[in-house]
Amino acid sequence: MRVFLIGDSIRINSEKYVIKNLSKDLHLSSPLENCESSIKVKEKLDSWLAKEHFDIIHINCGLHDVRYNPGQENPVSSKEQYCENLESIFGRLAQRGLSVIWATSTPVDEIVHNAFKDSRRFLNDIIEYNRASVELAEKYNLRVNDLYNKVSKQVLSDILLPDGIHFNEIGNAKIGEWVSKAISEAAYL
């Protein structure tokens, strides 16, 4: 069974743990690049999936959508634009008849992150975008891997890097475990 992971740097950093935890009969692929925002996923989805047949897609985008670039008053994607992009992405995936798992965006320590980076992200935006994304995922009958809530139950200072958004090896291992479990459940149910 072929599995495709789509996501940002959180996906990239946890992917080795996903591979480690997956059964050997589940073959994992992913784009070499950071998939970043819903804008990029919408643009590149068909070319990523054209390379081979996949049975399961585990997908996330959102942390780049909620990012306020330096000097900007609005995030990269408004919530409305984000939802429009997800409608397009989810609709195209549904047409392919694949088993799709939508993963919510992970929380950030906004005080640390916004002091560390020139760009800014706010927890309330992540919560709002996640809520909207889950509603859309349910509309398309997608499975939901609620990484936001799973990570939120951890002590963030124990698993986050000093930038307040990326995870240390303990955090990446936990995310990899949760992603591989969601994939395995989709594959064997």
N, C-alpha and C positions, 0 to 999 in steps of 0.2 A: 504494500500500500504506500502511495506517494503522498507526502505532506509538504505543504509550502507555508513558510512563515513570512509574513509581511509586517514590518514595524520599524520603529526608529532606533536610536542607540540603545534603548532599554532592551529591545529584541536582540540587537547585535551582541551586547555584553552578556546576555543570559543564554544565548544560543548553544554554547558548548555544554551547558548543564541540561538543556532540553535534550540534546543528542545523547548525553550520558544516561539519562533516565528513560529514554524510549526503548521499546522492544526492538530487536534487530530486524523484525519484518516491517518496520515503519521506516521508510527512507525519507530523510529530511532534506529540503532545498530551501533557498532563500535568495533574494537579490543580493548582489555583492555590495550594493550601495545602501546608504541610510535612506529609508523610505519617507522619512520626515513627515510632512503634513498630508491632510486629505487632498489637497490640491495636487501634490505630486503622485499620490497613490491613484487618484482618478485619471491622471494623465498617463501613467506608466503601466497600469494594471494589465491591460490586454497584452502588451509586449512582454511583461514578466511571465504571464501565464501561457503565452504562445510557444514557449520553449519545449514543454512536455505536458503530459496529462497528469493531473493531480486529483487525489480523492478527497483530501481534507485541506482546508485553508484556515490557518490561525492568523488573524489580522488585527492590527491596532494602528491607529493614528490619532493624534490629538494634542500631544504636548507641544508640537510645533505650531499647531493651529492657534493655541491660546497664548502664544508668545507675543509680547509687545516688543517690537524692535526698537533700538535706541531712537528717541525723538518722536516716536509714533504714539498717537492717542488711542489707536485701536489695535486689537490683536491681528495677527496674520490673516485669520479667517473669522468673520463674525459668526455667531452661533447659527444664524440663518444660512450662511454660505457653507459652513461645516455640515449642516444637515442636508443641504442640497447635494453636496459632494458625496456624503454617505449614501443618500438615496440612489445616486448613479452607481456607486461602487457595489452596494448591496444588490441592486437590481441586476447588474451584469453578472455578479456571482450566482445569483438565484437562477438565471437563465442557463448557467452551465450545469446545474443539478449537482453541485458539490456539497459536501458537508462543510459548513462554514462555522467557525468559532470567532465571535467578536470579543476582543479583550478591552476592558476599560483602561483608561490612562491612569498611571500610577500617581500618587500624591507627591508633592514637593514640600520642602521646608521653605516657604516663600520668603521668610525673613533672611535666612542664610543665602538662598539662591539670588534674591534681588540685590543683596549687598555684594555678592560675588561676581555677578554677570552684568554686562551693560544692558542686555535685554531683561525683560521682567516677565514673570508668570505669577498668577494668583490662584490660590487654592479654590476660591469660590467659582472662578471660571472653569477649572477642571471639573468640579462637582456638577456644574450646570451642563457642560458639554457631555460629560459622562451620562447624566440623566437622559438627555436628548438622544444620545447614541444608543442607549439600551432600549428606549422606546422604539426606535427605528429597527434595531436588531430583532426585537420581538415581532414587529410588523412583518418582517421577512422570515420569521420562524428560525432565526439563527440561534445557536447556542451562545451563551454569554459566560465568559471567563472574567469574573469581577476582580481583576487584579487590584483595583483601587481599594476595595474593602479588605482584601487579604493583606495587602501591604500596610494598610491603616491599623491593623491589629498588632503590628510589630512596633517595637520601640525604634522610631525612625533614626535616632542618633546612632543606633547600633548597626544600621544597615546602609545608611547614606554616606556618600563621599562628601568632602568639604564643600562641593558646589551646590549641595542641597537638592539635587535632582537625579543624579546618577547613583548607582548602587555599588557598594564594595563587594568583595567576593561572597560574603555571607548572603547579602541581599540578592545578588545575581543567581546564586545557587537556589535560593528559595523561589525566585521567579521562574527559573528553569524547571524546578520541580512542579510548580503549579501549572505551567504551560504544558509540560509533558503529560501531566495527569489529565488535563482537559482534552488533549489530543487522543490519549489512550482511551478515554471514556467514549469519545466520538467514534473511534475505530472499532471498538469491541462491543458496542451496544446494539 
